[in-house]
Amino acid sequence: MQVQRVLSRVDNGPLVIPLPESFHHHRVEVIVLTLEENEPEPIQRQPHPDIAGQVKIHSDILTSAPEQDWDLSR
């Protein structure tokens, strides 16, 4: 499943949403929601100043162990 999120203002009624080619020749579901005008922007998370910049990654942390070693149920 692919997701395309578009935030837009509707002024005159119709709204045209350009979609990437990967959506061509596929069925899609379109849900339109109104947003509150005074809805605050999401807060960008920041590390505590005491630890900001202290972590150094020396290698690829995502492939550090084979998947079978994680003992995940399938």
BALUM-900710 format. One record per atom (N, C-alpha, C, O): x negated, y negated, z negated; residue in three letters. Coordinates in steps of 0.05 Angstrom, whole numbers, plus 5000, padded with zeros to 4 digits. Example, Ala and Ser with C-alpha at 12.3 -4.5 7.8 and 13.67 -1.06 7.14 Angstrom:
% residues 2
473651144844ALA/475450904844ALA/473650664844ALA/471550664831ALA/474350454858SER/472750214857SER/474249994843SER/473249774839SER/
END
This chain:
% residues 74
498350235000MET/500050005000MET/498249755000MET/496249744986MET/498949565016GLN/497549315017GLN/499449095006GLN/501849115008GLN/498248894995VAL/499748674984VAL/498848404996VAL/496448365000VAL/500748245003GLN/500147975012GLN/501847784995GLN/504247794996GLN/500547614979ARG/502047424963ARG/501647144974ARG/499447064980ARG/503947014978VAL/503846744989VAL/505546564971VAL/507846624965VAL/504346344962LEU/505846144946LEU/506245904965LEU/504345804977LEU/508745834968SER/509445624987SER/511745464977SER/513245544960SER/512145224989ARG/514445054982ARG/516345065006ARG/515545035029ARG/518845105000VAL/520945115021VAL/522144835022VAL/523344745002VAL/521944705045ASP/523044435048ASP/525644435065ASP/527444295057ASP/525744585086ASN/528044575104ASN/529544835107ASN/531444845123ASN/528845035093GLY/530245295095GLY/528545515105GLY/527745695089GLY/527745525131PRO/526145745141PRO/523345735130PRO/522145525125PRO/522145975127LEU/519445995118LEU/518046205135LEU/519046435137LEU/515846135148VAL/514346325165VAL/511946415149VAL/510346245139VAL/511546675147ILE/509246785132ILE/507546945152ILE/508347155161ILE/505146845158PRO/503346995176PRO/502247235161PRO/501347215138PRO/502247465174LEU/501247705162LEU/498847815178LEU/498647775202LEU/496947945164PRO/494648055179PRO/495548285197PRO/497648395195PRO/493748355216GLU/494348565235GLU/494948835222GLU/496348995234GLU/493848885199SER/494249135185SER/497149175178SER/497949405172SER/498748965178PHE/501648995173PHE/503249045198PHE/505549125196PHE/502049005221HIS/503549045246HIS/504549335249HIS/503049525241HIS/506949375259HIS/508149635264HIS/508649785238HIS/508650035239HIS/509049655216HIS/509649785190HIS/512249655179HIS/512849425185HIS/513649805163ARG/515949695149ARG/514849545125ARG/512949635112ARG/516049315118VAL/515149155095VAL/517549085078VAL/519849075088VAL/517049025053GLU/519148925035GLU/518348645028GLU/516148585021GLU/520248465031VAL/519848175025VAL/521548105001VAL/524048145002VAL/520348004980ILE/521847904956ILE/521147614953ILE/518847534953ILE/523147444951VAL/522847154948VAL/523747074921VAL/526047124914VAL/522046954905LEU/522646864878LEU/522246564876LEU/520346454888LEU/523946424861THR/523546144856THR/521646124832THR/521746284814THR/519845924833LEU/517945884811LEU/518845634795LEU/519845444807LEU/518245634770GLU/518745404754GLU/516845184762GLU/514445244765GLU/517744944765GLU/516044724774GLU/513844664753GLU/511644594761GLU/514444684728ASN/512544614707ASN/511144864696ASN/510044854674ASN/511045074711GLU/509745324702GLU/506745264702GLU/505545194722GLU/505445314679PRO/502545254677PRO/500945454694PRO/501645674698PRO/498645354704GLU/496845524718GLU/495545724699GLU/495245664676GLU/494945974709PRO/493646164691PRO/491046054681PRO/489545924695PRO/490446114656ILE/487946014643ILE/485646194652ILE/485746434650ILE/483546064661GLN/481146214669GLN/479646294643GLN/478946134627GLN/479246554640ARG/477946654616ARG/474946594617ARG/473646604638ARG/473946514594GLN/471146444591GLN/469946604568GLN/471246644547GLN/467446694570PRO/466246834548PRO/465546634525PRO/465246394530PRO/465446734501HIS/464746564479HIS/461946444484HIS/460146584494HIS/461546184477PRO/458946054483PRO/456546204471PRO/454346184482PRO/456946344449ASP/454646494436ASP/453646724453ASP/451346804451ASP/455446834470ILE/454547064486ILE/454447014516ILE/453647184532ILE/455346774524ALA/455346714553ALA/452546724565ALA/450746594554ALA/452246874586GLY/449646894600GLY/447647084587GLY/445347094595GLY/448447234566GLN/446647414552GLN/446447694564GLN/444547834560GLN/448547774579VAL/448548044590VAL/447248044617VAL/447847874635VAL/445448234621LYS/444048264647LYS/444548544657LYS/444048744642LYS/445548574681ILE/446048834693ILE/443648904711ILE/442948754729ILE/442449134705HIS/439949204718HIS/440349404741HIS/438649444757HIS/442749524742SER/443349714764SER/446349734769SER/447849584756SER/447149904786ASP/449949944793ASP/451350084770ASP/450850314765ASP/453049934756ILE/454450054733ILE/456850214740ILE/457850364724ILE/457850184765LEU/460350334772LEU/459750624781LEU/461450794778LEU/457450674792THR/456750944801THR/454551064784THR/452951214793THR/454450984758SER/452251074741SER/452551364733SER/450551494727SER/454951484733ALA/455451764726ALA/457251884747ALA/459151744757ALA/456852134754PRO/458652264773PRO/461552264762PRO/461952274738PRO/463452264780GLU/466252244772GLU/467052484754GLU/468652444736GLU/466052724760GLN/466752954744GLN/465852934715GLN/466953064697GLN/463852774709ASP/462852734682ASP/464652554665ASP/464452544641ASP/466552424678TRP/468352244663TRP/470652404649TRP/472052294632TRP/470952654656ASP/472952824644ASP/475752704645ASP/477252694626ASP/476452614669LEU/479152494674LEU/481052704684LEU/480352864702LEU/483452714673SER/485452904683SER/486552794710SER/486852554713SER/487152974728ARG/488152894754ARG/491052944756ARG/492252894777ARG/
END
